[in-house]
Amino acid sequence: MITHAGKRTLTLENRPYLLSHAAAVGKKEGEGPLGSRFDFVTRNDRMGQKSWELAESELQRTAIDLALRKGSLRHCDLDLILAGDLLNQCIGSFLASMHSDVPYLGQYGACSTMAQGLALGGVLVEAGAAARLAVSASSHFCSAERQYRFPLAYGGQRTPTAQWTATAAGAAVLGAEGGSSVRMTHVLFGKMIELGVKDANNMGAAMAPEDVNLDPYIFRRAERCVLQKIRYYHNHSLVFPLERTETENRQSHLIPYLTSSGILSAQMFFLSKHRR
């Protein structure tokens, strides 16, 4: 049963289980501070495909397959797949799940896609609409550059505030029954805030409001493990100050890896070193 615990916070009485999870990343991400924590690190960001977009699809398919394998599950055990990416019509996610023979629901929330999928997936499992489902999200630096800025072959000069999109995919399996110790207790749907940011390349400024607009209900009731992980990643800010270098930005872009660290709400992760 789903009940309201605030204007935008839902309480899940049955508390769906996180049955398994996996993260697949690119070569550069594998060289970062969390490299040993990922389930799969590709040696070549092209992943044997003819285009960057197909490479992203392959990366997401790999993450889903790994999550299922870790949970001793198969595609036929799933009722739904909720997945998204940064490309037009979520084409990367569609191709990743096209041959799974599982109903696919495309998600698009940019950096919040994984949290959106987990939130909706938790509600679907709680309501009995699905006994077991997979949630996935992906991004690829090269496909995102072509989508939002300029193709890499163009050789354009990057602006000082340009961000580095991670080459990574995360997947999680939620279920109504299971023996996992990680369970979803609440779902928080955020709100949009317009602060008039005009620089299309400065995504950090556009995302910063989330740092100070978190639902206090969630923090009062957050699990101890979540708070410990927030403290652990305190210096790996997701809100990028302008003085950070591109290398630091690239290493601290952890959004696609939420499922590998057990964090179930992206809003909880939008904490910078400036928040005390």
C-alpha positions in Angstrom: 0.0 0.0 0.0 1.2 3.5 -0.9 0.6 6.4 1.5 1.6 10.1 1.4 4.1 11.3 3.9 4.3 14.9 2.8 3.4 16.7 -0.3 5.8 14.8 -2.6 7.0 11.9 -0.5 5.4 8.4 -0.8 5.8 5.7 1.8 6.0 2.1 0.5 4.5 -0.2 3.1 5.7 -3.5 1.5 9.2 -2.0 0.9 10.3 -3.5 -2.5 13.6 -5.4 -2.5 16.7 -4.4 -4.4 17.4 -7.9 -5.7 20.6 -7.2 -7.6 22.5 -4.4 -9.3 25.4 -3.8 -11.7 27.5 -1.0 -13.2 29.4 -1.1 -16.5 31.7 1.8 -17.3 34.1 3.1 -19.9 37.9 3.0 -19.8 38.4 6.4 -18.3 35.9 5.8 -15.5 37.6 2.5 -14.8 40.8 4.5 -14.1 39.1 6.7 -11.6 38.9 6.4 -7.8 35.9 3.9 -8.0 37.4 1.7 -10.7 37.6 -1.4 -8.6 33.9 -1.1 -7.6 32.5 -1.5 -11.0 31.3 -4.9 -12.4 32.6 -4.3 -15.9 35.1 -1.9 -17.4 35.4 -1.8 -21.2 38.9 -1.6 -22.7 37.6 0.3 -25.7 34.7 2.8 -25.5 33.5 1.8 -29.0 32.8 -1.7 -27.6 33.2 -3.2 -31.0 30.3 -1.2 -32.4 30.1 1.0 -35.6 28.9 4.1 -33.8 29.0 5.7 -30.3 25.2 5.3 -30.0 25.4 1.6 -30.6 28.3 1.4 -28.1 26.1 3.0 -25.5 23.4 0.5 -26.1 25.9 -2.3 -25.7 27.1 -0.8 -22.5 23.5 -0.7 -21.1 22.7 -4.2 -22.3 25.9 -5.4 -20.5 24.8 -3.7 -17.2 21.3 -5.3 -17.4 22.7 -8.7 -18.2 25.2 -8.5 -15.3 22.5 -7.4 -12.9 20.3 -10.4 -13.9 23.2 -12.8 -13.7 24.2 -11.5 -10.2 20.7 -12.1 -9.0 20.5 -15.6 -10.7 17.7 -14.3 -12.9 16.8 -14.3 -16.6 15.0 -11.8 -18.8 11.9 -14.0 -18.7 11.8 -13.4 -14.9 11.1 -9.7 -15.5 7.7 -8.1 -16.0 9.0 -4.8 -17.1 12.2 -2.9 -18.0 12.3 0.8 -17.2 15.3 2.4 -18.9 16.6 5.6 -20.4 19.5 7.6 -21.7 20.4 11.0 -23.1 19.7 10.3 -26.8 16.7 11.2 -28.9 13.7 8.9 -28.3 15.8 7.0 -25.8 17.1 5.0 -28.8 20.1 3.6 -26.8 17.9 2.0 -24.2 15.4 0.8 -26.8 18.1 -1.1 -28.7 19.6 -2.4 -25.5 16.2 -4.1 -24.5 14.8 -4.7 -28.0 15.4 -8.5 -28.0 14.7 -9.2 -24.4 11.0 -10.0 -25.0 10.1 -7.9 -22.0 7.8 -4.8 -22.1 10.0 -1.7 -22.2 9.0 1.7 -20.7 11.3 4.5 -21.8 12.5 7.0 -19.2 14.0 10.4 -19.7 15.1 12.7 -16.9 18.7 13.5 -18.0 20.8 13.1 -14.8 17.7 12.0 -12.8 16.8 9.1 -15.1 18.1 6.4 -12.8 16.3 7.8 -9.8 13.1 8.3 -11.8 13.2 4.7 -13.0 13.8 3.4 -9.5 11.0 5.6 -8.1 8.4 4.5 -10.7 9.7 1.0 -10.5 9.2 0.9 -6.7 5.7 2.3 -7.1 4.8 -0.4 -9.7 6.1 -3.2 -7.5 4.4 -1.8 -4.4 1.1 -1.6 -6.3 1.3 -5.1 -7.6 1.7 -4.1 -11.2 5.0 -6.0 -11.4 6.4 -8.8 -9.3 9.9 -8.1 -10.6 11.4 -5.5 -12.9 14.7 -4.0 -14.1 15.7 -0.4 -14.1 18.6 0.9 -16.1 20.2 4.2 -17.3 23.2 5.0 -19.4 25.3 7.7 -20.9 28.3 7.9 -23.2 30.7 10.8 -23.5 31.0 10.6 -27.2 27.3 10.2 -28.0 26.4 13.0 -25.6 28.9 15.3 -27.3 27.2 14.7 -30.6 23.7 15.1 -29.1 24.2 18.3 -27.1 27.4 20.0 -28.4 29.5 19.1 -31.4 30.7 15.8 -32.8 34.2 15.0 -31.6 35.5 15.1 -35.2 34.5 18.8 -35.4 37.3 19.6 -33.0 35.5 22.5 -31.3 37.1 24.2 -28.3 35.4 23.4 -25.0 34.0 26.2 -22.9 35.4 26.7 -19.3 32.1 25.5 -17.9 31.7 22.4 -20.1 31.0 19.2 -18.3 32.2 15.7 -19.0 29.4 13.2 -19.5 30.3 9.8 -18.0 30.6 6.7 -20.2 28.7 4.3 -18.0 25.5 2.3 -17.4 23.8 1.2 -14.2 21.1 -1.4 -13.8 19.1 -2.6 -10.8 16.4 -5.3 -10.3 13.5 -4.6 -7.9 11.2 -7.3 -6.7 8.2 -7.8 -4.3 9.9 -10.7 -2.7 13.6 -11.5 -2.0 16.3 -11.9 0.6 18.1 -8.7 0.0 18.9 -6.4 3.0 18.4 -3.3 0.8 14.8 -2.3 0.4 13.0 0.8 -0.9 11.1 2.5 1.9 10.2 5.9 0.4 9.9 7.6 -3.0 10.4 11.4 -3.4 9.4 13.2 -6.6 11.2 16.5 -6.8 10.1 19.8 -8.3 11.5 22.0 -11.1 13.2 25.3 -10.2 14.1 27.9 -12.7 16.9 30.2 -11.6 17.5 31.8 -15.0 20.8 30.1 -15.9 21.6 31.2 -19.5 24.9 29.2 -20.1 23.8 26.0 -21.9 27.2 24.5 -21.2 27.1 25.0 -17.5 25.0 22.1 -16.3 26.5 22.4 -12.8 24.8 25.7 -12.2 21.5 24.3 -13.5 21.7 21.3 -11.1 22.9 23.2 -8.0 19.4 24.1 -6.7 18.9 20.4 -5.9 21.7 20.8 -3.3 19.5 23.0 -1.1 16.0 21.8 -2.0 16.0 18.3 -0.6 12.9 17.0 1.2 13.8 17.1 4.9 11.5 14.2 5.5 13.8 11.9 3.7 16.9 13.0 5.6 15.1 12.6 9.0 14.3 9.0 8.1 17.3 8.1 5.9 18.9 4.7 6.5 22.2 4.8 8.4 24.0 3.2 5.4 22.8 5.9 3.1 24.1 8.6 5.4 27.4 6.9 5.7 27.8 6.8 1.9 26.9 10.4 1.7 29.7 11.2 4.1 32.0 8.9 2.2 31.4 10.7 -1.1 31.3 14.1 0.6 34.5 15.3 -1.3 33.3 13.8 -4.6 31.0 16.7 -5.4 28.2 16.3 -8.0 27.8 20.1 -8.1 30.8 21.3 -10.0 32.4 24.6 -8.9 34.0 26.5 -11.8 37.5 26.1 -10.4 37.4 22.4 -10.7 39.5 20.9 -13.6 38.0 18.8 -16.3 39.8 15.7 -14.9 38.2 16.3 -11.4 34.8 16.8 -13.0 35.1 13.6 -15.0 36.1 11.6 -11.9 33.4 13.0 -9.7 30.5 12.5 -12.2 29.0 9.6 -10.3 25.3 9.8 -11.2 25.2 6.7 -13.5 26.9 4.6 -10.7 24.2 5.1 -8.0 23.0 1.5 -8.3 26.5 0.1 -7.7 26.8 2.0 -4.3 23.3 1.2 -3.0 21.9 4.7 -3.1 18.3 4.6 -4.2 17.6 8.3 -4.5 19.5 10.7 -6.7 18.3 13.6 -4.6 20.3 12.3 -1.7 23.4 12.3 -3.8 23.3 16.0 -4.9 25.5 17.1 -2.0 28.6 19.2 -2.5 31.5 20.0 -0.3 30.0 23.4 0.3 27.0 21.9 2.2 27.6 21.6 6.0 
